[in-house]
Amino acid sequence: MYQRYVISDQERGLLVRNGQLVRWLEPGRHRVFRGLSRLELRLFNRDTLQTPFTPELMAVAPSGAAVEAFVPETHLGLLRADGVPKAVLQPGRYLLWQLTSKVTLDVVSLEPLRPSIPEGFWALVPTAQVQTVLVLPFERALVHVDGVLREVLTEGRAAYSTLNRKLEVMRVDLREQEVQILGQELMTRDKVTLRLNLVVKFRVTDPVKAVQSVASLRDALYSEAQMSARHFVAELNLDQLLERRSEAVAPMAEALRERAASWGAEVLKLDVKDLVLPGEMKLLLNQVIEAEKKAAAQVIMRREEVASTRSMANTAQMLERNPALLRLKELEAFKEIASAIPNLTLVMGQPDLLRSLGGLNKD
């Protein structure tokens, strides 16, 4: 008895007789004598790139159809088809099928911390074996292996082997950051209680120091700014704090900069955002300011009155020395009065005044 098989162009056939692989079948029609045997046809796609190695399969494969490859322990196999990355193979023996393309396998070791795996294979490698790290331009990444700092990465990508090691990556942001210290209850030298809100702007300059010196750089800066503020406010009275706030905060900023430098950070700016006084103190200050303004206004008014009186005294002396000028002033006054009163009777004194005025006109 015969068994007939049809194999398409996209397939290859493996004929199994009584559980044993005996023949390779190419595409086409096949007529196989079965007799009393049990036949089985196993098909696989011709685009298959690799299969696990078996001596039987290697024995029936046509010459040049497959190449044997081996991946040892602690290694990976990088499979390419016509130079294009296709897969990553785990340790073992394989047959690389050369049916439709040139299939190659490169073997790389996972023992180095940074194995020589091309970037095109990174997405194909299991994350349990290789960990990839992407560092942005404003970051630095500290790579610790078994608790020991091994590398500081700048921007870019890197791949690390996790074989027999524990890998930990800590990222540090180098951009300008802000810490707000809000609602600090402080007392000035003259025993006035107030609330101070501060803003600290900083950036990391040494990522290694920033990670190794303190558990949290932001918390450390917050606490240090708090302590500096208490010391700074306690040395000033309220008037000094209000009048020279920007100047007074400079020593506090300098002290904070020195402390931050030991942690690998640079304090760019420290400023008083708000200074909040108790309600009673606000009322008292408003009253003081109002009294000061009133006193200043009275001083100005008195100054103007003195100037006006002095001017009047000078005018009086001039009129006293010149009777004709005095008379002209009187006539000007009469003129202004006449413009407002319908009828005005004028009685002239000093008979020779008109003659004097007439003489002036003749001149």
C-alpha contacts under 8 A as a table, 3 or more apart, distances in Angstrom:
res1	aa1	res2	aa2	distance
1	M	33	F	5.86
1	M	34	R	5.53
1	M	35	G	5.25
2	Y	31	R	6.26
2	Y	32	V	5.29
2	Y	33	F	4.20
2	Y	34	R	5.16
2	Y	35	G	7.17
3	Q	31	R	5.69
3	Q	32	V	5.06
3	Q	33	F	6.17
3	Q	34	R	6.09
4	R	29	R	7.31
4	R	30	H	5.65
4	R	31	R	4.53
4	R	32	V	6.23
5	Y	29	R	5.80
5	Y	30	H	5.06
5	Y	31	R	6.50
5	Y	32	V	7.96
6	V	27	P	7.44
6	V	28	G	5.69
6	V	29	R	4.55
6	V	30	H	6.27
7	I	11	E	6.21
7	I	12	R	6.74
7	I	13	G	6.91
7	I	25	L	7.89
7	I	26	E	7.10
7	I	27	P	4.66
7	I	28	G	5.13
7	I	29	R	6.46
8	S	11	E	5.42
8	S	12	R	7.73
8	S	27	P	5.24
8	S	28	G	6.37
9	D	12	R	7.81
9	D	27	P	5.17
9	D	28	G	7.51
10	Q	27	P	7.74
10	Q	45	N	5.89
10	Q	46	R	5.51
10	Q	47	D	7.63
11	E	26	E	7.87
11	E	27	P	6.59
11	E	43	L	6.39
11	E	44	F	5.71
11	E	45	N	4.59
11	E	46	R	5.12
12	R	24	W	7.64
12	R	25	L	6.09
12	R	26	E	5.53
12	R	27	P	6.25
12	R	43	L	5.69
12	R	44	F	5.68
12	R	45	N	6.41
12	R	46	R	6.12
13	G	24	W	5.91
13	G	25	L	4.62
13	G	26	E	6.46
13	G	27	P	7.81
13	G	41	L	6.36
13	G	42	R	5.65
13	G	43	L	4.67
13	G	44	F	6.75
14	L	21	L	6.92
14	L	22	V	7.66
14	L	23	R	5.91
14	L	24	W	4.94
14	L	25	L	6.01
14	L	41	L	5.70
14	L	42	R	4.99
14	L	43	L	6.30
15	L	21	L	5.99
15	L	22	V	5.94
15	L	23	R	5.08
15	L	24	W	6.35
15	L	25	L	7.13
15	L	39	L	7.11
15	L	40	E	5.93
15	L	41	L	4.77
15	L	42	R	6.40
16	V	19	G	5.69
16	V	20	Q	5.17
16	V	21	L	4.33
16	V	22	V	5.78
16	V	23	R	7.23
16	V	39	L	5.73
16	V	40	E	4.93
16	V	41	L	6.11
16	V	42	R	7.47
17	R	20	Q	5.25
17	R	21	L	6.40
17	R	22	V	6.55
17	R	37	S	6.48
17	R	38	R	5.72
17	R	39	L	4.71
17	R	40	E	6.43
18	N	37	S	6.08
18	N	38	R	5.00
18	N	39	L	6.33
19	G	38	R	7.87
19	G	40	E	7.88
21	L	56	E	6.32
21	L	57	L	7.23
21	L	60	V	7.92
22	V	56	E	7.90
22	V	60	V	6.84
23	R	60	V	5.73
24	W	60	V	5.67
24	W	61	A	6.22
24	W	62	P	7.62
25	L	30	H	7.92
34	R	37	S	5.56
34	R	38	R	7.08
34	R	39	L	6.71
44	F	48	T	7.23
45	N	48	T	5.56
46	R	99	L	6.22
46	R	100	T	7.00
47	D	99	L	7.07
47	D	100	T	6.29
48	T	51	T	7.75
48	T	97	W	6.79
49	L	81	A	7.62
49	L	96	L	5.83
49	L	97	W	5.17
49	L	98	Q	7.37
49	L	103	V	6.76
50	Q	94	Y	6.47
50	Q	95	L	5.39
50	Q	96	L	4.49
50	Q	97	W	5.65
51	T	94	Y	5.69
51	T	95	L	5.37
51	T	96	L	6.90
51	T	97	W	7.97
52	P	92	G	7.83
52	P	93	R	6.14
52	P	94	Y	4.45
52	P	95	L	6.05
53	F	57	L	7.36
53	F	58	M	7.39
53	F	68	E	7.24
53	F	93	R	5.34
53	F	94	Y	4.38
53	F	95	L	5.19
54	T	57	L	5.39
54	T	58	M	6.32
55	P	58	M	5.09
55	P	59	A	6.03
56	E	59	A	5.04
56	E	60	V	6.50
57	L	60	V	5.46
57	L	61	A	6.11
58	M	61	A	5.34
58	M	66	A	7.50
58	M	95	L	7.78
61	A	65	A	6.31
61	A	66	A	6.99
62	P	65	A	5.42
62	P	66	A	7.80
63	S	66	A	7.48
64	G	67	V	7.16
64	G	98	Q	7.13
65	A	97	W	5.78
65	A	98	Q	5.19
65	A	99	L	5.89
66	A	95	L	5.78
66	A	96	L	5.21
66	A	97	W	4.35
66	A	98	Q	5.63
66	A	99	L	7.86
67	V	95	L	5.46
67	V	96	L	4.99
67	V	97	W	6.55
67	V	98	Q	7.57
68	E	93	R	7.29
68	E	94	Y	5.84
68	E	95	L	4.73
68	E	96	L	6.29
69	A	93	R	5.77
69	A	94	Y	5.18
69	A	95	L	6.20
69	A	96	L	7.03
69	A	105	L	7.28
70	F	91	P	7.43
70	F	92	G	5.83
70	F	93	R	4.46
70	F	94	Y	6.27
71	V	75	H	6.34
71	V	76	L	6.37
71	V	77	G	5.94
71	V	89	L	7.63
71	V	90	Q	6.87
71	V	91	P	4.54
71	V	92	G	5.15
71	V	93	R	6.35
71	V	107	V	6.36
72	P	75	H	5.68
72	P	76	L	7.77
72	P	91	P	5.14
72	P	92	G	6.48
73	E	91	P	5.37
73	E	92	G	7.93
74	T	91	P	7.45
74	T	109	S	6.11
74	T	110	L	5.59
74	T	111	E	6.73
74	T	163	L	7.62
75	H	90	Q	7.38
75	H	91	P	6.41
75	H	107	V	6.54
75	H	108	V	5.48
75	H	109	S	4.32
75	H	110	L	5.41
75	H	111	E	7.94
76	L	88	V	6.60
76	L	89	L	5.81
76	L	90	Q	5.43
76	L	91	P	6.35
76	L	107	V	5.68
76	L	108	V	5.50
76	L	109	S	6.51
76	L	110	L	7.21
77	G	88	V	5.47
77	G	89	L	4.64
77	G	90	Q	6.43
77	G	91	P	7.49
77	G	105	L	5.94
77	G	106	D	5.53
77	G	107	V	4.53
77	G	108	V	6.52
78	L	85	P	7.30
78	L	86	K	7.92
78	L	87	A	6.34
78	L	88	V	4.92
78	L	89	L	6.48
78	L	105	L	5.34
78	L	106	D	4.98
78	L	107	V	6.21
78	L	108	V	7.63
78	L	121	F	7.40
79	L	85	P	6.11
79	L	86	K	5.66
79	L	87	A	5.12
79	L	88	V	5.92
79	L	89	L	7.10
79	L	103	V	7.09
79	L	104	T	5.86
79	L	105	L	4.62
79	L	106	D	6.71
80	R	83	G	5.20
80	R	84	V	5.04
80	R	85	P	4.52
80	R	86	K	5.32
80	R	87	A	7.16
80	R	103	V	5.62
80	R	104	T	5.31
80	R	105	L	6.37
81	A	84	V	5.25
81	A	85	P	6.72
81	A	86	K	6.60
81	A	101	S	6.03
81	A	102	K	5.57
81	A	103	V	4.49
81	A	104	T	6.56
82	D	101	S	5.93
82	D	102	K	5.07
82	D	103	V	6.32
82	D	104	T	7.95
83	G	102	K	7.97
83	G	103	V	7.90
83	G	104	T	7.80
85	P	120	G	6.50
85	P	121	F	6.36
87	A	121	F	7.53
87	A	124	L	6.23
88	V	121	F	7.36
88	V	124	L	6.15
88	V	125	V	6.10
96	L	103	V	6.20
96	L	104	T	7.31
97	W	103	V	6.70
98	Q	101	S	5.57
98	Q	102	K	5.49
98	Q	103	V	5.96
99	L	102	K	7.99
108	V	115	P	7.17
108	V	116	S	6.64
108	V	117	I	7.02
109	S	112	P	7.02
109	S	115	P	6.48
109	S	116	S	7.80
110	L	113	L	7.48
110	L	115	P	5.73
110	L	161	S	5.80
110	L	162	T	7.97
110	L	163	L	6.34
111	E	115	P	7.25
111	E	161	S	7.18
111	E	163	L	6.52
112	P	115	P	5.30
112	P	161	S	6.97
113	L	160	Y	5.54
113	L	161	S	5.28
113	L	162	T	7.60
114	R	158	A	7.90
114	R	159	A	6.08
114	R	160	Y	4.73
114	R	161	S	6.02
115	P	159	A	7.43
115	P	160	Y	6.72
115	P	161	S	6.41
117	I	121	F	6.70
117	I	122	W	7.22
117	I	159	A	7.93
118	P	121	F	5.81
118	P	122	W	7.09
119	E	122	W	5.28
120	G	123	A	7.16
121	F	124	L	5.21
121	F	125	V	6.45
122	W	125	V	5.47
122	W	130	V	7.86
122	W	132	T	7.29
122	W	159	A	7.39
123	A	126	P	7.94
125	V	129	Q	7.12
125	V	130	V	6.49
126	P	129	Q	5.64
126	P	130	V	6.49
127	T	130	V	5.21
127	T	131	Q	5.58
128	A	131	Q	7.31
128	A	162	T	7.04
129	Q	161	S	5.95
129	Q	162	T	5.30
129	Q	163	L	6.19
130	V	159	A	6.46
130	V	160	Y	5.44
130	V	161	S	4.50
130	V	162	T	5.66
130	V	163	L	7.97
131	Q	159	A	5.68
131	Q	160	Y	5.21
131	Q	161	S	6.39
131	Q	162	T	6.86
132	T	157	R	7.07
132	T	158	A	5.65
132	T	159	A	4.27
132	T	160	Y	6.24
133	V	157	R	5.57
133	V	158	A	5.28
133	V	159	A	6.25
134	L	155	E	7.50
134	L	156	G	5.88
134	L	157	R	4.53
134	L	158	A	6.75
135	V	139	E	6.08
135	V	140	R	6.58
135	V	141	A	6.58
135	V	153	L	7.16
135	V	154	T	6.43
135	V	155	E	4.64
135	V	156	G	5.21
135	V	157	R	6.24
136	L	139	E	5.31
136	L	140	R	7.75
136	L	154	T	7.89
136	L	155	E	5.08
136	L	156	G	6.69
137	P	154	T	7.37
137	P	155	E	4.84
137	P	156	G	7.75
138	F	155	E	7.60
138	F	173	D	6.23
138	F	174	L	5.44
138	F	175	R	6.17
139	E	154	T	7.01
139	E	155	E	6.85
139	E	171	R	6.63
139	E	172	V	5.61
139	E	173	D	4.80
139	E	174	L	5.65
139	E	175	R	7.98
140	R	152	V	6.64
140	R	153	L	5.62
140	R	154	T	5.27
140	R	155	E	7.05
140	R	171	R	5.80
140	R	172	V	5.27
140	R	173	D	6.77
140	R	174	L	7.40
140	R	207	P	6.95
141	A	152	V	5.59
141	A	153	L	4.94
141	A	154	T	6.84
141	A	169	V	6.33
141	A	170	M	5.55
141	A	171	R	4.45
141	A	172	V	6.25
142	L	149	L	6.89
142	L	150	R	7.73
142	L	151	E	6.00
142	L	152	V	4.65
142	L	153	L	6.42
142	L	169	V	5.59
142	L	170	M	5.06
142	L	171	R	6.33
142	L	172	V	7.87
142	L	207	P	7.92
142	L	208	V	7.48
143	V	149	L	5.88
143	V	150	R	5.75
143	V	151	E	5.17
143	V	152	V	6.24
143	V	153	L	7.56
143	V	167	L	7.20
143	V	168	E	5.98
143	V	169	V	4.69
143	V	170	M	6.62
144	H	147	G	5.44
144	H	148	V	5.01
144	H	149	L	4.27
144	H	150	R	5.62
144	H	151	E	7.32
144	H	167	L	5.93
144	H	168	E	5.10
144	H	169	V	6.21
144	H	170	M	8.00
145	V	148	V	5.20
145	V	149	L	6.42
145	V	150	R	6.48
145	V	165	R	6.65
145	V	166	K	5.74
145	V	167	L	4.85
145	V	168	E	6.46
146	D	165	R	6.15
146	D	166	K	5.05
146	D	167	L	6.46
146	D	168	E	7.98
147	G	166	K	7.87
147	G	168	E	7.79
153	L	156	G	7.93
162	T	165	R	5.35
162	T	166	K	6.40
162	T	167	L	6.41
172	V	204	V	7.92
172	V	207	P	6.17
173	D	204	V	7.18
174	L	203	R	5.93
174	L	204	V	5.20
174	L	205	T	7.09
175	R	203	R	5.90
175	R	204	V	7.42
176	E	201	K	6.77
176	E	202	F	5.61
176	E	203	R	4.67
176	E	204	V	7.88
177	Q	201	K	5.65
177	Q	202	F	5.40
177	Q	203	R	5.94
178	E	199	V	6.96
178	E	200	V	5.66
178	E	201	K	4.48
178	E	202	F	6.36
179	V	199	V	5.95
179	V	200	V	5.10
179	V	201	K	6.41
179	V	218	R	6.91
179	V	221	L	7.82
179	V	222	Y	6.80
180	Q	197	N	7.37
180	Q	198	L	5.84
180	Q	199	V	4.66
180	Q	200	V	6.29
180	Q	222	Y	7.70
181	I	184	Q	7.25
181	I	197	N	5.63
181	I	198	L	4.98
181	I	199	V	6.29
181	I	200	V	7.92
181	I	222	Y	6.54
181	I	225	A	7.67
181	I	226	Q	7.27
182	L	196	L	6.83
182	L	197	N	4.48
182	L	198	L	6.42
183	G	195	R	5.45
183	G	196	L	5.80
183	G	197	N	5.68
184	Q	195	R	5.13
184	Q	196	L	5.15
184	Q	197	N	6.56
184	Q	226	Q	7.56
185	E	193	T	6.86
185	E	194	L	5.83
185	E	195	R	4.70
185	E	196	L	6.82
186	L	193	T	5.63
186	L	194	L	5.47
186	L	195	R	6.05
186	L	196	L	7.19
186	L	230	R	6.19
186	L	233	V	7.00
186	L	234	A	7.71
187	M	190	D	7.94
187	M	191	K	5.69
187	M	192	V	5.40
187	M	193	T	4.38
187	M	194	L	6.28
187	M	230	R	7.78
187	M	233	V	6.75
187	M	234	A	6.05
188	T	191	K	5.24
188	T	192	V	5.29
188	T	193	T	6.55
188	T	194	L	7.88
188	T	233	V	5.34
188	T	234	A	4.65
188	T	235	E	6.83
188	T	236	L	5.84
188	T	237	N	5.30
188	T	238	L	6.24
189	R	192	V	7.42
189	R	233	V	7.35
189	R	234	A	5.03
189	R	235	E	5.58
189	R	236	L	5.32
189	R	237	N	4.79
189	R	238	L	7.60
190	D	236	L	7.80
190	D	237	N	5.18
190	D	238	L	6.87
191	K	237	N	8.00
192	V	237	N	7.99
192	V	238	L	6.94
193	T	277	L	7.32
193	T	278	P	7.39
194	L	275	L	7.18
194	L	276	V	5.83
194	L	277	L	4.91
194	L	278	P	6.49
195	R	275	L	5.96
195	R	276	V	4.98
195	R	277	L	6.51
196	L	272	V	7.20
196	L	273	K	7.77
196	L	274	D	5.97
196	L	275	L	4.85
196	L	276	V	6.35
197	N	272	V	6.04
197	N	273	K	5.31
197	N	274	D	4.98
197	N	275	L	6.44
198	L	270	L	7.15
198	L	271	D	5.82
198	L	272	V	4.66
198	L	273	K	5.21
198	L	274	D	7.13
199	V	269	K	7.84
199	V	270	L	5.79
199	V	271	D	5.46
199	V	272	V	6.47
199	V	273	K	6.23
200	V	267	V	7.16
200	V	268	L	7.69
200	V	269	K	5.84
200	V	270	L	4.69
200	V	271	D	6.80
201	K	267	V	6.01
201	K	268	L	5.41
201	K	269	K	5.12
201	K	270	L	6.53
202	F	265	A	6.82
202	F	266	E	5.49
202	F	267	V	4.35
202	F	268	L	5.11
202	F	269	K	7.04
203	R	265	A	5.70
203	R	266	E	5.51
203	R	267	V	6.79
203	R	268	L	7.40
204	V	207	P	6.41
204	V	210	A	6.96
204	V	264	G	6.08
204	V	265	A	4.29
204	V	266	E	6.28
205	T	264	G	5.47
205	T	265	A	5.15
205	T	266	E	6.49
206	D	209	K	5.51
206	D	210	A	6.18
206	D	263	W	7.94
206	D	264	G	4.44
206	D	265	A	6.60
207	P	210	A	5.00
207	P	211	V	6.26
207	P	264	G	6.64
208	V	211	V	5.37
208	V	212	Q	6.05
208	V	264	G	7.53
209	K	212	Q	5.12
209	K	213	S	5.34
209	K	262	S	7.69
209	K	263	W	5.47
209	K	264	G	4.89
210	A	213	S	5.79
210	A	214	V	6.61
210	A	217	L	6.47
210	A	263	W	5.23
210	A	264	G	4.98
210	A	265	A	6.82
211	V	214	V	6.29
211	V	215	A	6.86
211	V	216	S	7.73
211	V	217	L	7.81
212	Q	215	A	7.37
213	S	262	S	7.94
213	S	263	W	5.61
214	V	217	L	5.99
214	V	220	A	7.05
214	V	263	W	7.01
216	S	219	D	5.35
216	S	220	A	6.20
217	L	220	A	5.06
217	L	221	L	6.15
217	L	263	W	7.56
218	R	221	L	5.22
218	R	222	Y	6.12
219	D	222	Y	4.98
219	D	223	S	6.22
220	A	223	S	5.27
220	A	224	E	6.11
221	L	224	E	5.09
221	L	225	A	5.96
221	L	256	L	7.86
221	L	260	A	7.10
222	Y	225	A	5.27
222	Y	226	Q	6.27
223	S	226	Q	5.05
223	S	227	M	6.36
224	E	227	M	5.21
224	E	228	S	6.12
224	E	256	L	6.80
224	E	259	R	7.96
225	A	228	S	5.06
225	A	229	A	6.01
225	A	252	M	7.97
225	A	256	L	6.59
226	Q	229	A	5.18
226	Q	230	R	6.38
227	M	230	R	5.22
227	M	231	H	6.36
228	S	231	H	5.22
228	S	232	F	5.95
228	S	252	M	5.71
228	S	255	A	7.41
228	S	256	L	7.24
229	A	232	F	5.01
229	A	233	V	5.98
229	A	252	M	6.77
230	R	233	V	5.42
230	R	234	A	6.06
231	H	234	A	5.31
231	H	235	E	6.69
232	F	235	E	5.67
232	F	236	L	7.11
232	F	248	A	7.92
232	F	249	V	7.53
232	F	251	P	7.79
232	F	252	M	6.33
233	V	236	L	5.45
233	V	237	N	7.73
233	V	241	L	7.57
234	A	237	N	7.69
236	L	240	Q	6.03
236	L	241	L	6.23
237	N	240	Q	5.49
237	N	241	L	6.31
238	L	241	L	5.07
238	L	242	L	6.17
239	D	242	L	5.18
239	D	243	E	5.94
240	Q	243	E	5.22
240	Q	244	R	5.69
240	Q	245	R	7.38
241	L	244	R	5.63
241	L	245	R	5.09
241	L	248	A	6.90
242	L	245	R	5.58
244	R	247	E	5.33
244	R	248	A	5.78
245	R	248	A	5.13
245	R	249	V	6.21
245	R	272	V	7.76
246	S	249	V	5.48
246	S	250	A	6.93
246	S	271	D	7.56
246	S	272	V	7.79
247	E	250	A	5.56
248	A	251	P	6.69
248	A	252	M	7.84
249	V	252	M	5.32
249	V	253	A	6.31
249	V	270	L	7.71
249	V	271	D	7.12
249	V	272	V	7.62
250	A	253	A	5.08
250	A	254	E	6.22
251	P	254	E	5.09
251	P	255	A	6.24
252	M	255	A	5.22
252	M	256	L	6.23
253	A	256	L	5.09
253	A	257	R	6.12
253	A	267	V	7.89
253	A	269	K	7.41
253	A	270	L	5.64
254	E	257	R	5.04
254	E	258	E	6.40
255	A	258	E	5.33
255	A	259	R	6.45
256	L	259	R	5.15
256	L	260	A	6.04
256	L	267	V	7.26
257	R	260	A	5.08
257	R	261	A	6.06
257	R	266	E	6.42
257	R	267	V	5.28
258	E	261	A	5.26
258	E	262	S	6.88
259	R	262	S	5.56
259	R	263	W	7.06
260	A	263	W	5.11
260	A	264	G	6.54
260	A	265	A	5.20
260	A	266	E	6.13
260	A	267	V	6.74
261	A	264	G	5.14
261	A	265	A	5.18
261	A	266	E	5.89
262	S	265	A	7.45
267	V	270	L	7.41
272	V	275	L	7.16
277	L	281	M	6.25
277	L	282	K	6.16
278	P	281	M	5.34
278	P	282	K	6.30
279	G	282	K	5.14
279	G	283	L	6.40
280	E	283	L	5.14
280	E	284	L	6.30
281	M	284	L	5.06
281	M	285	L	6.07
282	K	285	L	5.15
282	K	286	N	6.10
283	L	286	N	5.12
283	L	287	Q	6.25
284	L	287	Q	5.07
284	L	288	V	6.19
285	L	288	V	5.00
285	L	289	I	6.07
286	N	289	I	5.10
286	N	290	E	6.02
287	Q	290	E	5.00
287	Q	291	A	6.10
288	V	291	A	5.12
288	V	292	E	6.12
289	I	292	E	5.05
289	I	293	K	6.16
290	E	293	K	5.14
290	E	294	K	6.19
291	A	294	K	5.07
291	A	295	A	6.10
292	E	295	A	5.13
292	E	296	A	6.12
293	K	296	A	5.04
293	K	297	A	6.11
294	K	297	A	5.01
294	K	298	Q	6.22
295	A	298	Q	5.12
295	A	299	V	6.25
296	A	299	V	5.13
296	A	300	I	6.34
297	A	300	I	5.15
297	A	301	M	6.22
298	Q	301	M	5.00
298	Q	302	R	6.11
299	V	302	R	5.19
299	V	303	R	6.10
300	I	303	R	5.02
300	I	304	E	6.22
301	M	304	E	5.11
301	M	305	E	6.16
302	R	305	E	4.95
302	R	306	V	6.12
303	R	306	V	5.20
303	R	307	A	6.26
304	E	307	A	5.04
304	E	308	S	6.09
305	E	308	S	5.00
305	E	309	T	6.08
306	V	309	T	5.12
306	V	310	R	6.07
307	A	310	R	5.13
307	A	311	S	6.21
308	S	311	S	5.10
308	S	312	M	6.26
309	T	312	M	5.02
309	T	313	A	6.14
310	R	313	A	5.06
310	R	314	N	6.27
311	S	314	N	5.16
311	S	315	T	6.27
312	M	315	T	5.03
312	M	316	A	6.14
313	A	316	A	5.08
313	A	317	Q	6.30
314	N	317	Q	5.23
314	N	318	M	6.37
315	T	318	M	5.13
315	T	319	L	6.24
316	A	319	L	5.15
316	A	320	E	6.05
317	Q	320	E	5.05
317	Q	321	R	6.38
318	M	321	R	5.29
318	M	322	N	6.34
319	L	322	N	5.04
319	L	323	P	6.19
319	L	325	L	5.99
319	L	326	L	5.02
320	E	323	P	6.29
320	E	326	L	7.32
322	N	325	L	5.44
322	N	326	L	6.54
323	P	326	L	4.90
323	P	327	R	6.21
324	A	327	R	5.04
324	A	328	L	6.31
324	A	353	L	7.47
324	A	357	L	7.92
325	L	328	L	5.02
325	L	329	K	6.32
326	L	329	K	5.15
326	L	330	E	6.41
327	R	330	E	4.95
327	R	331	L	6.28
328	L	331	L	4.98
328	L	332	E	6.22
329	K	332	E	5.07
329	K	333	A	6.24
330	E	333	A	5.03
330	E	334	F	6.22
331	L	334	F	4.92
331	L	335	K	6.12
332	E	335	K	5.02
332	E	336	E	6.37
333	A	336	E	5.21
333	A	337	I	6.27
334	F	337	I	4.99
334	F	338	A	5.94
335	K	338	A	5.01
335	K	339	S	6.33
336	E	339	S	5.31
336	E	340	A	6.95
337	I	340	A	5.40
337	I	341	I	6.23
338	A	341	I	5.04
338	A	342	P	6.86
338	A	343	N	7.37
338	A	344	L	6.34
339	S	342	P	7.52
341	I	344	L	6.75
348	M	351	P	7.26
349	G	353	L	7.74
350	Q	353	L	5.58
351	P	354	L	6.59
351	P	355	R	7.58
352	D	355	R	5.07
352	D	356	S	6.09
353	L	356	S	4.98
353	L	357	L	6.15
354	L	357	L	4.90
354	L	358	G	5.90
355	R	358	G	4.88
355	R	359	G	6.08
356	S	359	G	5.04
356	S	360	L	6.32
357	L	360	L	4.99
357	L	361	N	6.33
358	G	361	N	5.07
358	G	362	K	6.28
359	G	362	K	5.08
359	G	363	D	6.39
360	L	363	D	5.22
